[in-house]
Amino acid sequence: MYLPWANSVSLRLVLSLTLLCLAACGPKVPDLVKYASLPDERICRIAVLPFVNETDYPLADTIAYRVFMAELVQTGRFDLAQEGDVREAFRHMRIWPGQQPRIEQIKILGDRLRVGLIITGTVVEMAEVPMAGAVNPVIALSLRIVDPGSGETLWHTYHRRDGEHYRKVMHFGILNTATSLADQVYREVLDLWFKKGLKGCAD
């Protein structure tokens, strides 16, 4: 027996399954957790603290830090505390390489550097894995936006990518180095931050 509504139901089912597959296979955004709201006003001056390396990859912290700083500068939205000033403050406060400052130290750093927000970072994973005819880089990063007044974390972002993701899903071609992958990963993180309400001087 012919049921006139059967075709429309089948069509809706097929469309629903297609959209579900596309969502599952499509690019995933960085994982952002908001513990508290960012300041309502625009933030002009920020500091990025030296990153912590939790991997076996040599200089992973330095690579991730420098690439992130370059991406922030390229946005043109912030006045960044100079790396030399940050490291000098670390030295005076006896915060050694590989250490994350404690809450009280964050407050002191915020005051000394005269910044409205502080960003800290940890390299959770970094590798360049050989594959057929190329290298597949892998990066996982944990970034925190911290209130220098209270020393508390406002936003936390975790993001993991490998070079194959961009070839398969976004058709970029293969990203062969950890540096080039970090550059793309930070663009995705910053794009999300700005969409979710981070405001710089130029906004």
Secondary structure, DSSP 4 states (H G I P E B T S, - for coil): ---TTHHHHHHHHHHHHHHHHHHHHSPPPPEEEESSPPPSS-B-EEEEPPPEE-SSSTTHHHHHHHHHHHHHHHHT--EEPPHHHHHHHHHHTT--TTPPPPHHHHHHHHHHHT-SEEEEEEEEEEEEEEETTEEEEEEEEEEEEE-TTT--EEEEEEEEEEHHHHHHTS------SHHHHHHHHHHHHHHHHHHHT--BTT-
